[in-house]
């Protein structure tokens, strides 16, 4: 005869929030918008959360896939997930604010 397992209990933390790295990444984009004005370009989504991305877009962030989409006179923020060394090297060569 099969033994029944005890019921599974799931506990949800409240409130649930972002990790410190995600909070920091969001603050960096928001501060860049405050400091430099709209638009501020962000290479790739800063976090994997469409609500955060849409909120930042409404504030003036423009998300791009590559640096060649960023005008020379605008600041760019890199993804919180890191970038290859070639990306900041290219940004430096173009004298972008990053």
Residue pairs with C-beta under 8 A, 6 or more apart in sequence:
17 23
18 26
18 47
18 49
21 80
22 47
22 49
22 52
22 80
24 80
25 46
25 47
25 79
25 80
26 46
26 47
26 52
26 56
28 46
28 77
29 40
29 42
29 46
29 56
29 61
29 77
30 56
30 59
32 40
32 75
32 77
33 40
33 59
33 60
33 61
36 74
36 75
36 97
37 60
38 59
38 60
39 60
39 61
39 62
39 74
40 60
40 61
40 62
40 74
40 75
40 76
40 77
41 61
41 62
41 63
41 64
41 69
41 70
41 71
41 74
41 75
41 76
41 77
42 56
42 61
42 62
42 63
42 64
42 76
42 77
42 78
42 79
43 63
43 64
43 65
43 66
43 67
43 70
43 76
43 77
43 78
43 79
43 83
43 87
44 63
44 64
44 65
44 78
44 79
44 81
45 53
45 63
45 79
46 52
46 53
46 56
46 61
46 63
46 77
46 79
46 80
47 53
47 80
53 63
57 63
61 77
64 70
67 76
67 87
67 90
67 91
67 94
67 96
70 76
70 96
72 94
72 95
72 96
74 96
74 97
75 96
75 97
75 98
76 91
76 96
76 97
76 98
77 98
78 87
78 88
78 98
88 98
91 98
92 98
